[in-house]
Amino acid sequence: MGKGSSGATFCEVLIAILLPPLGVFLKYGCGLEFWLCLLLTLFAYVPGILYALYVIVA
């Protein structure tokens, strides 16, 4: 792992905390992960954040 990949991961995590569906969209596109994250975020913001962080980091 180089220095650039940790910076990219930091940006992805920051985006996932601020706008969870956007973070997932930038990583996976408009697939199942995005729609599930959008649904979780619309119903309750915190589960959307947790799911986005799980999908991006894992």
PDB file with SEQRES, HELIX, SHEET and CRYST1 records, atoms N, CA, C and O in Angstrom:
SEQRES   1 A   58  MET GLY LYS GLY SER SER GLY ALA THR PHE CYS GLU VAL          
SEQRES   2 A   58  LEU ILE ALA ILE LEU LEU PRO PRO LEU GLY VAL PHE LEU          
SEQRES   3 A   58  LYS TYR GLY CYS GLY LEU GLU PHE TRP LEU CYS LEU LEU          
SEQRES   4 A   58  LEU THR LEU PHE ALA TYR VAL PRO GLY ILE LEU TYR ALA          
SEQRES   5 A   58  LEU TYR VAL ILE VAL ALA                                      
HELIX    1 AA1 LYS A    3  LEU A   18  1                                  16    
HELIX    2 AA2 PRO A   20  TYR A   28  1                                   9    
HELIX    3 AA3 LEU A   32  PHE A   43  1                                  12    
HELIX    4 AA4 TYR A   45  VAL A   57  1                                  13    
CRYST1    1.000    1.000    1.000  90.00  90.00  90.00 P 1           1          
ATOM      1  N   MET A   1       0.831  -1.177   0.000  1.00  0.00           N  
ATOM      2  CA  MET A   1       0.000   0.000   0.000  1.00  0.00           C  
ATOM      3  C   MET A   1       0.875   1.239   0.000  1.00  0.00           C  
ATOM      4  O   MET A   1       1.748   1.396   0.854  1.00  0.00           O  
ATOM      5  N   GLY A   2       0.642   2.094  -0.936  1.00  0.00           N  
ATOM      6  CA  GLY A   2       1.420   3.312  -1.019  1.00  0.00           C  
ATOM      7  C   GLY A   2       0.729   4.452  -0.305  1.00  0.00           C  
ATOM      8  O   GLY A   2      -0.378   4.306   0.212  1.00  0.00           O  
ATOM      9  N   LYS A   3       1.384   5.563  -0.286  1.00  0.00           N  
ATOM     10  CA  LYS A   3       0.850   6.738   0.384  1.00  0.00           C  
ATOM     11  C   LYS A   3      -0.415   7.255  -0.309  1.00  0.00           C  
ATOM     12  O   LYS A   3      -1.321   7.758   0.355  1.00  0.00           O  
ATOM     13  N   GLY A   4      -0.479   7.134  -1.619  1.00  0.00           N  
ATOM     14  CA  GLY A   4      -1.629   7.622  -2.369  1.00  0.00           C  
ATOM     15  C   GLY A   4      -2.901   6.853  -2.079  1.00  0.00           C  
ATOM     16  O   GLY A   4      -3.983   7.440  -2.063  1.00  0.00           O  
ATOM     17  N   SER A   5      -2.797   5.556  -1.852  1.00  0.00           N  
ATOM     18  CA  SER A   5      -3.998   4.772  -1.612  1.00  0.00           C  
ATOM     19  C   SER A   5      -4.617   5.096  -0.263  1.00  0.00           C  
ATOM     20  O   SER A   5      -5.839   5.042  -0.126  1.00  0.00           O  
ATOM     21  N   SER A   6      -3.806   5.431   0.744  1.00  0.00           N  
ATOM     22  CA  SER A   6      -4.384   5.795   2.035  1.00  0.00           C  
ATOM     23  C   SER A   6      -5.074   7.159   1.944  1.00  0.00           C  
ATOM     24  O   SER A   6      -6.082   7.384   2.615  1.00  0.00           O  
ATOM     25  N   GLY A   7      -4.553   8.055   1.136  1.00  0.00           N  
ATOM     26  CA  GLY A   7      -5.204   9.343   0.926  1.00  0.00           C  
ATOM     27  C   GLY A   7      -6.523   9.192   0.201  1.00  0.00           C  
ATOM     28  O   GLY A   7      -7.497   9.875   0.519  1.00  0.00           O  
ATOM     29  N   ALA A   8      -6.555   8.293  -0.778  1.00  0.00           N  
ATOM     30  CA  ALA A   8      -7.793   8.035  -1.514  1.00  0.00           C  
ATOM     31  C   ALA A   8      -8.830   7.410  -0.587  1.00  0.00           C  
ATOM     32  O   ALA A   8     -10.010   7.759  -0.647  1.00  0.00           O  
ATOM     33  N   THR A   9      -8.396   6.492   0.266  1.00  0.00           N  
ATOM     34  CA  THR A   9      -9.317   5.866   1.208  1.00  0.00           C  
ATOM     35  C   THR A   9      -9.858   6.899   2.186  1.00  0.00           C  
ATOM     36  O   THR A   9     -11.041   6.869   2.528  1.00  0.00           O  
ATOM     37  N   PHE A  10      -9.007   7.808   2.636  1.00  0.00           N  
ATOM     38  CA  PHE A  10      -9.462   8.868   3.545  1.00  0.00           C  
ATOM     39  C   PHE A  10     -10.539   9.716   2.880  1.00  0.00           C  
ATOM     40  O   PHE A  10     -11.548  10.036   3.508  1.00  0.00           O  
ATOM     41  N   CYS A  11     -10.340  10.078   1.631  1.00  0.00           N  
ATOM     42  CA  CYS A  11     -11.337  10.882   0.900  1.00  0.00           C  
ATOM     43  C   CYS A  11     -12.640  10.106   0.732  1.00  0.00           C  
ATOM     44  O   CYS A  11     -13.722  10.670   0.889  1.00  0.00           O  
ATOM     45  N   GLU A  12     -12.542   8.821   0.416  1.00  0.00           N  
ATOM     46  CA  GLU A  12     -13.742   7.995   0.260  1.00  0.00           C  
ATOM     47  C   GLU A  12     -14.517   7.908   1.568  1.00  0.00           C  
ATOM     48  O   GLU A  12     -15.745   7.997   1.575  1.00  0.00           O  
ATOM     49  N   VAL A  13     -13.802   7.734   2.674  1.00  0.00           N  
ATOM     50  CA  VAL A  13     -14.460   7.648   3.981  1.00  0.00           C  
ATOM     51  C   VAL A  13     -15.109   8.985   4.337  1.00  0.00           C  
ATOM     52  O   VAL A  13     -16.223   9.011   4.861  1.00  0.00           O  
ATOM     53  N   LEU A  14     -14.438  10.069   4.063  1.00  0.00           N  
ATOM     54  CA  LEU A  14     -14.993  11.392   4.341  1.00  0.00           C  
ATOM     55  C   LEU A  14     -16.270  11.634   3.532  1.00  0.00           C  
ATOM     56  O   LEU A  14     -17.258  12.142   4.063  1.00  0.00           O  
ATOM     57  N   ILE A  15     -16.246  11.276   2.269  1.00  0.00           N  
ATOM     58  CA  ILE A  15     -17.438  11.422   1.424  1.00  0.00           C  
ATOM     59  C   ILE A  15     -18.559  10.511   1.927  1.00  0.00           C  
ATOM     60  O   ILE A  15     -19.729  10.895   1.927  1.00  0.00           O  
ATOM     61  N   ALA A  16     -18.190   9.299   2.357  1.00  0.00           N  
ATOM     62  CA  ALA A  16     -19.195   8.356   2.859  1.00  0.00           C  
ATOM     63  C   ALA A  16     -19.854   8.860   4.130  1.00  0.00           C  
ATOM     64  O   ALA A  16     -21.021   8.556   4.377  1.00  0.00           O  
ATOM     65  N   ILE A  17     -19.142   9.613   4.931  1.00  0.00           N  
ATOM     66  CA  ILE A  17     -19.736  10.159   6.153  1.00  0.00           C  
ATOM     67  C   ILE A  17     -20.652  11.338   5.824  1.00  0.00           C  
ATOM     68  O   ILE A  17     -21.728  11.467   6.407  1.00  0.00           O  
ATOM     69  N   LEU A  18     -20.234  12.187   4.902  1.00  0.00           N  
ATOM     70  CA  LEU A  18     -21.029  13.366   4.558  1.00  0.00           C  
ATOM     71  C   LEU A  18     -22.230  13.020   3.680  1.00  0.00           C  
ATOM     72  O   LEU A  18     -23.350  13.444   3.962  1.00  0.00           O  
ATOM     73  N   LEU A  19     -22.000  12.253   2.621  1.00  0.00           N  
ATOM     74  CA  LEU A  19     -23.056  11.845   1.684  1.00  0.00           C  
ATOM     75  C   LEU A  19     -22.875  10.363   1.359  1.00  0.00           C  
ATOM     76  O   LEU A  19     -22.233  10.023   0.365  1.00  0.00           O  
ATOM     77  N   PRO A  20     -23.430   9.487   2.181  1.00  0.00           N  
ATOM     78  CA  PRO A  20     -23.178   8.056   2.017  1.00  0.00           C  
ATOM     79  C   PRO A  20     -23.447   7.501   0.613  1.00  0.00           C  
ATOM     80  O   PRO A  20     -22.598   6.778   0.090  1.00  0.00           O  
ATOM     81  N   PRO A  21     -24.590   7.805  -0.022  1.00  0.00           N  
ATOM     82  CA  PRO A  21     -24.812   7.234  -1.359  1.00  0.00           C  
ATOM     83  C   PRO A  21     -23.778   7.691  -2.387  1.00  0.00           C  
ATOM     84  O   PRO A  21     -23.418   6.928  -3.284  1.00  0.00           O  
ATOM     85  N   LEU A  22     -23.303   8.918  -2.264  1.00  0.00           N  
ATOM     86  CA  LEU A  22     -22.301   9.417  -3.203  1.00  0.00           C  
ATOM     87  C   LEU A  22     -21.002   8.638  -3.066  1.00  0.00           C  
ATOM     88  O   LEU A  22     -20.383   8.292  -4.072  1.00  0.00           O  
ATOM     89  N   GLY A  23     -20.584   8.359  -1.849  1.00  0.00           N  
ATOM     90  CA  GLY A  23     -19.370   7.584  -1.634  1.00  0.00           C  
ATOM     91  C   GLY A  23     -19.459   6.197  -2.248  1.00  0.00           C  
ATOM     92  O   GLY A  23     -18.508   5.720  -2.867  1.00  0.00           O  
ATOM     93  N   VAL A  24     -20.604   5.555  -2.076  1.00  0.00           N  
ATOM     94  CA  VAL A  24     -20.798   4.218  -2.652  1.00  0.00           C  
ATOM     95  C   VAL A  24     -20.886   4.309  -4.169  1.00  0.00           C  
ATOM     96  O   VAL A  24     -20.351   3.450  -4.871  1.00  0.00           O  
ATOM     97  N   PHE A  25     -21.551   5.336  -4.682  1.00  0.00           N  
ATOM     98  CA  PHE A  25     -21.665   5.508  -6.129  1.00  0.00           C  
ATOM     99  C   PHE A  25     -20.297   5.700  -6.781  1.00  0.00           C  
ATOM    100  O   PHE A  25     -20.022   5.128  -7.836  1.00  0.00           O  
ATOM    101  N   LEU A  26     -19.455   6.493  -6.161  1.00  0.00           N  
ATOM    102  CA  LEU A  26     -18.124   6.728  -6.729  1.00  0.00           C  
ATOM    103  C   LEU A  26     -17.278   5.459  -6.738  1.00  0.00           C  
ATOM    104  O   LEU A  26     -16.399   5.305  -7.586  1.00  0.00           O  
ATOM    105  N   LYS A  27     -17.535   4.561  -5.812  1.00  0.00           N  
ATOM    106  CA  LYS A  27     -16.753   3.323  -5.730  1.00  0.00           C  
ATOM    107  C   LYS A  27     -17.339   2.220  -6.626  1.00  0.00           C  
ATOM    108  O   LYS A  27     -16.588   1.512  -7.298  1.00  0.00           O  
ATOM    109  N   TYR A  28     -18.664   2.068  -6.641  1.00  0.00           N  
ATOM    110  CA  TYR A  28     -19.292   0.922  -7.321  1.00  0.00           C  
ATOM    111  C   TYR A  28     -20.222   1.284  -8.463  1.00  0.00           C  
ATOM    112  O   TYR A  28     -20.671   0.393  -9.184  1.00  0.00           O  
ATOM    113  N   GLY A  29     -20.524   2.546  -8.654  1.00  0.00           N  
ATOM    114  CA  GLY A  29     -21.458   2.913  -9.714  1.00  0.00           C  
ATOM    115  C   GLY A  29     -22.893   2.755  -9.238  1.00  0.00           C  
ATOM    116  O   GLY A  29     -23.170   2.753  -8.038  1.00  0.00           O  
ATOM    117  N   CYS A  30     -23.788   2.624 -10.186  1.00  0.00           N  
ATOM    118  CA  CYS A  30     -25.224   2.609  -9.885  1.00  0.00           C  
ATOM    119  C   CYS A  30     -25.742   1.186  -9.738  1.00  0.00           C  
ATOM    120  O   CYS A  30     -26.724   0.813 -10.379  1.00  0.00           O  
ATOM    121  N   GLY A  31     -25.091   0.395  -8.905  1.00  0.00           N  
ATOM    122  CA  GLY A  31     -25.484  -0.994  -8.702  1.00  0.00           C  
ATOM    123  C   GLY A  31     -26.327  -1.170  -7.455  1.00  0.00           C  
ATOM    124  O   GLY A  31     -26.851  -0.207  -6.895  1.00  0.00           O  
ATOM    125  N   LEU A  32     -26.447  -2.412  -7.033  1.00  0.00           N  
ATOM    126  CA  LEU A  32     -27.237  -2.758  -5.863  1.00  0.00           C  
ATOM    127  C   LEU A  32     -26.724  -2.063  -4.609  1.00  0.00           C  
ATOM    128  O   LEU A  32     -27.519  -1.629  -3.776  1.00  0.00           O  
ATOM    129  N   GLU A  33     -25.409  -1.951  -4.465  1.00  0.00           N  
ATOM    130  CA  GLU A  33     -24.831  -1.309  -3.284  1.00  0.00           C  
ATOM    131  C   GLU A  33     -25.310   0.133  -3.151  1.00  0.00           C  
ATOM    132  O   GLU A  33     -25.652   0.586  -2.058  1.00  0.00           O  
ATOM    133  N   PHE A  34     -25.331   0.849  -4.273  1.00  0.00           N  
ATOM    134  CA  PHE A  34     -25.774   2.250  -4.264  1.00  0.00           C  
ATOM    135  C   PHE A  34     -27.228   2.366  -3.836  1.00  0.00           C  
ATOM    136  O   PHE A  34     -27.555   3.182  -2.974  1.00  0.00           O  
ATOM    137  N   TRP A  35     -28.103   1.565  -4.425  1.00  0.00           N  
ATOM    138  CA  TRP A  35     -29.527   1.673  -4.128  1.00  0.00           C  
ATOM    139  C   TRP A  35     -29.832   1.278  -2.690  1.00  0.00           C  
ATOM    140  O   TRP A  35     -30.690   1.885  -2.050  1.00  0.00           O  
ATOM    141  N   LEU A  36     -29.144   0.274  -2.181  1.00  0.00           N  
ATOM    142  CA  LEU A  36     -29.336  -0.117  -0.796  1.00  0.00           C  
ATOM    143  C   LEU A  36     -28.871   0.993   0.147  1.00  0.00           C  
ATOM    144  O   LEU A  36     -29.533   1.286   1.143  1.00  0.00           O  
ATOM    145  N   CYS A  37     -27.745   1.601  -0.165  1.00  0.00           N  
ATOM    146  CA  CYS A  37     -27.236   2.698   0.649  1.00  0.00           C  
ATOM    147  C   CYS A  37     -28.182   3.895   0.592  1.00  0.00           C  
ATOM    148  O   CYS A  37     -28.422   4.540   1.613  1.00  0.00           O  
ATOM    149  N   LEU A  38     -28.711   4.194  -0.568  1.00  0.00           N  
ATOM    150  CA  LEU A  38     -29.658   5.298  -0.715  1.00  0.00           C  
ATOM    151  C   LEU A  38     -30.908   5.053   0.117  1.00  0.00           C  
ATOM    152  O   LEU A  38     -31.394   5.960   0.792  1.00  0.00           O  
ATOM    153  N   LEU A  39     -31.424   3.843   0.072  1.00  0.00           N  
ATOM    154  CA  LEU A  39     -32.607   3.493   0.853  1.00  0.00           C  
ATOM    155  C   LEU A  39     -32.339   3.622   2.347  1.00  0.00           C  
ATOM    156  O   LEU A  39     -33.145   4.197   3.079  1.00  0.00           O  
ATOM    157  N   LEU A  40     -31.204   3.086   2.802  1.00  0.00           N  
ATOM    158  CA  LEU A  40     -30.857   3.189   4.222  1.00  0.00           C  
ATOM    159  C   LEU A  40     -30.673   4.635   4.648  1.00  0.00           C  
ATOM    160  O   LEU A  40     -31.065   5.015   5.752  1.00  0.00           O  
ATOM    161  N   THR A  41     -30.084   5.438   3.786  1.00  0.00           N  
ATOM    162  CA  THR A  41     -29.858   6.844   4.112  1.00  0.00           C  
ATOM    163  C   THR A  41     -31.171   7.616   4.164  1.00  0.00           C  
ATOM    164  O   THR A  41     -31.334   8.493   5.012  1.00  0.00           O  
ATOM    165  N   LEU A  42     -32.098   7.309   3.283  1.00  0.00           N  
ATOM    166  CA  LEU A  42     -33.384   8.002   3.291  1.00  0.00           C  
ATOM    167  C   LEU A  42     -34.214   7.648   4.518  1.00  0.00           C  
ATOM    168  O   LEU A  42     -34.890   8.510   5.078  1.00  0.00           O  
ATOM    169  N   PHE A  43     -34.168   6.385   4.940  1.00  0.00           N  
ATOM    170  CA  PHE A  43     -34.942   5.978   6.106  1.00  0.00           C  
ATOM    171  C   PHE A  43     -34.310   6.460   7.406  1.00  0.00           C  
ATOM    172  O   PHE A  43     -35.003   6.921   8.313  1.00  0.00           O  
ATOM    173  N   ALA A  44     -33.009   6.349   7.483  1.00  0.00           N  
ATOM    174  CA  ALA A  44     -32.296   6.803   8.684  1.00  0.00           C  
ATOM    175  C   ALA A  44     -30.850   7.049   8.277  1.00  0.00           C  
ATOM    176  O   ALA A  44     -30.216   6.185   7.671  1.00  0.00           O  
ATOM    177  N   TYR A  45     -30.339   8.205   8.602  1.00  0.00           N  
ATOM    178  CA  TYR A  45     -29.023   8.628   8.110  1.00  0.00           C  
ATOM    179  C   TYR A  45     -27.874   7.750   8.620  1.00  0.00           C  
ATOM    180  O   TYR A  45     -26.966   7.413   7.861  1.00  0.00           O  
ATOM    181  N   VAL A  46     -27.915   7.382   9.894  1.00  0.00           N  
ATOM    182  CA  VAL A  46     -26.806   6.632  10.500  1.00  0.00           C  
ATOM    183  C   VAL A  46     -26.631   5.245   9.874  1.00  0.00           C  
ATOM    184  O   VAL A  46     -25.494   4.875   9.583  1.00  0.00           O  
ATOM    185  N   PRO A  47     -27.691   4.457   9.650  1.00  0.00           N  
ATOM    186  CA  PRO A  47     -27.474   3.173   8.983  1.00  0.00           C  
ATOM    187  C   PRO A  47     -26.885   3.323   7.572  1.00  0.00           C  
ATOM    188  O   PRO A  47     -26.127   2.467   7.116  1.00  0.00           O  
ATOM    189  N   GLY A  48     -27.235   4.397   6.900  1.00  0.00           N  
ATOM    190  CA  GLY A  48     -26.655   4.663   5.583  1.00  0.00           C  
ATOM    191  C   GLY A  48     -25.163   4.907   5.672  1.00  0.00           C  
ATOM    192  O   GLY A  48     -24.396   4.430   4.835  1.00  0.00           O  
ATOM    193  N   ILE A  49     -24.753   5.649   6.687  1.00  0.00           N  
ATOM    194  CA  ILE A  49     -23.321   5.909   6.898  1.00  0.00           C  
ATOM    195  C   ILE A  49     -22.592   4.612   7.221  1.00  0.00           C  
ATOM    196  O   ILE A  49     -21.539   4.327   6.652  1.00  0.00           O  
ATOM    197  N   LEU A  50     -23.152   3.831   8.132  1.00  0.00           N  
ATOM    198  CA  LEU A  50     -22.504   2.583   8.530  1.00  0.00           C  
ATOM    199  C   LEU A  50     -22.365   1.625   7.351  1.00  0.00           C  
ATOM    200  O   LEU A  50     -21.319   1.001   7.171  1.00  0.00           O  
ATOM    201  N   TYR A  51     -23.412   1.513   6.558  1.00  0.00           N  
ATOM    202  CA  TYR A  51     -23.349   0.636   5.387  1.00  0.00           C  
ATOM    203  C   TYR A  51     -22.329   1.142   4.375  1.00  0.00           C  
ATOM    204  O   TYR A  51     -21.560   0.353   3.825  1.00  0.00           O  
ATOM    205  N   ALA A  52     -22.315   2.432   4.127  1.00  0.00           N  
ATOM    206  CA  ALA A  52     -21.350   3.009   3.177  1.00  0.00           C  
ATOM    207  C   ALA A  52     -19.917   2.775   3.637  1.00  0.00           C  
ATOM    208  O   ALA A  52     -19.058   2.411   2.833  1.00  0.00           O  
ATOM    209  N   LEU A  53     -19.656   2.978   4.913  1.00  0.00           N  
ATOM    210  CA  LEU A  53     -18.308   2.737   5.442  1.00  0.00           C  
ATOM    211  C   LEU A  53     -17.934   1.261   5.318  1.00  0.00           C  
ATOM    212  O   LEU A  53     -16.802   0.931   4.965  1.00  0.00           O  
ATOM    213  N   TYR A  54     -18.882   0.382   5.608  1.00  0.00           N  
ATOM    214  CA  TYR A  54     -18.621  -1.057   5.487  1.00  0.00           C  
ATOM    215  C   TYR A  54     -18.290  -1.430   4.042  1.00  0.00           C  
ATOM    216  O   TYR A  54     -17.336  -2.165   3.788  1.00  0.00           O  
ATOM    217  N   VAL A  55     -19.076  -0.925   3.109  1.00  0.00           N  
ATOM    218  CA  VAL A  55     -18.880  -1.266   1.700  1.00  0.00           C  
ATOM    219  C   VAL A  55     -17.567  -0.692   1.164  1.00  0.00           C  
ATOM    220  O   VAL A  55     -16.880  -1.353   0.386  1.00  0.00           O  
ATOM    221  N   ILE A  56     -17.217   0.508   1.564  1.00  0.00           N  
ATOM    222  CA  ILE A  56     -16.004   1.160   1.039  1.00  0.00           C  
ATOM    223  C   ILE A  56     -14.733   0.571   1.654  1.00  0.00           C  
ATOM    224  O   ILE A  56     -13.760   0.317   0.945  1.00  0.00           O  
ATOM    225  N   VAL A  57     -14.742   0.357   2.954  1.00  0.00           N  
ATOM    226  CA  VAL A  57     -13.527  -0.103   3.633  1.00  0.00           C  
ATOM    227  C   VAL A  57     -13.295  -1.601   3.455  1.00  0.00           C  
ATOM    228  O   VAL A  57     -12.155  -2.040   3.300  1.00  0.00           O  
ATOM    229  N   ALA A  58     -14.360  -2.376   3.477  1.00  0.00           N  
ATOM    230  CA  ALA A  58     -14.214  -3.842   3.382  1.00  0.00           C  
ATOM    231  C   ALA A  58     -13.908  -4.318   2.000  1.00  0.00           C  
ATOM    232  O   ALA A  58     -13.761  -5.520   1.779  1.00  0.00           O  
TER     233      ALA A  58                                                      
END                                                                             
